[in-house]
Amino acid sequence: MLSNLSKINIITGHYGCGKTNFAVNLAVMLANMGEKVTVVDLDIVNPYFRTADFTEIFDNANIALMKPQFANTNLDIPSINFDLASLLKQDGKVIIDVGGDDAGGVALGRYQDILATTDNVTMFYLFNKYRYLTQDSDDALELMHEIEAAAKIKADALINTSNLGEETTADDIRATFKSMDEISQKTGLGIAFTVAKKDIANELSGEVENLLPVEIYVKQIWS
């Protein structure tokens, strides 16, 4: 399933939808498959739940990390110093974790000219039915279009990352299938993955296509 991923994989969605947890899982899975992987943390807005917080995991898996200059510090300065053009010419897979909503899209939009002329790019839009402002399919699509407009890049595929944290059950995931189908039909975009914690994924086996079992790397800051 992961072998068909593009060279450049852009992860977008609403704040708290599960972008970072998905990006970390994807990077680790690809590295375990023998791929050379680079993670680009483009989140210059949210100080919590960002890929730059998982340096130890990336180091252990031999995953390269590029992050804003002041990530993991007390300085609230949105400074990006990536040479993305050179990075995209290198071998291996690139995962770009974008900040939430249109504010994150603006940071991605800085590289629109480079990405538009680069082959093998996929921008994923992550949908979490249990997050505020994305519980309705039309609201979720409105946010997606705001991100696309800010980034000047269109989404290519959807990912269902609906969850309620540690309280999530298999039935909670099942309850999102209809909404995902609605979004897919309205956009014409396919559902690349339905993401579920490994124990829940075992319960859902055979019920949904492209089911991706994941680890929970991102923990609530109050846990």
C-alpha positions, 0 to 999 in steps of 0.5 A, a space after each residue: 500500500 505504501 509502495 505507491 506513495 509519491 516522492 513528495 507527500 504533503 500532509 494538510 488538514 484542520 488543527 488537531 486532525 491528526 496530521 503530525 501523528 500520521 506524518 510520524 507514522 508514515 515516515 517510520 513505516 517507509 524507513 522500515 521498508 528501507 526507504 530514505 525518508 526526509 520529514 519537513 516540518 512546515 508548521 510555523 503556527 502551532 507550538 504543540 503536536 509538531 513533527 519537530 518534537 520527534 527527533 529521537 524517533 527519527 534519529 533511531 529510524 535514520 529519518 532526516 528532519 528539516 524544521 523551522 529555525 526556532 522550532 523547539 525553543 521559546 521563540 515565537 518566530 515563524 522562520 523557515 530556512 529550507 532549501 526545498 529545491 535541493 531537497 526535492 532533487 535527492 533520492 527517497 521520499 519526502 513528507 511535508 507536515 503543514 500547519 493547520 488551516 489556511 495559515 499553514 497553507 500560506 507557508 506551503 504556498 511559498 514553495 508553490 512554484 517549486 512544487 508545481 514544476 516537480 513530478 510525483 507530488 501528492 497533497 493529502 487532506 486529512 479529515 477528522 469527523 470528531 474535530 470542531 469545525 469538521 464534523 459536517 462534510 461541507 464544513 470540512 470541504 470549506 476548510 480544505 478549499 481555504 487551505 488549497 487557496 492559501 497554498 495555491 495547490 490542490 488536494 489530490 487525495 483524502 485520508 480519514 484520521 477520525 478519532 477521539 483519542 484513547 477513547 476511540 472505538 471501532 464503532 467510532 471509526 465505522 460512524 465516519 464512513 458515510 461522511 468520508 464517502 460524501 466528501 469523496 463524492 463531492 470532491 472526486 478525490 479518492 480515500 487513500 487511507 483510513 487510519 486507526 490505532 492498531 488494536 482498532 484496525 484489527 477489529 476493522 479488518 476487511 470492512 474498509 479499503 486501505 486501512 492503515 494501522 498506526 501507533 499513537 506517537 502524539 500524546 495530549 499535553 495534559 496526559 
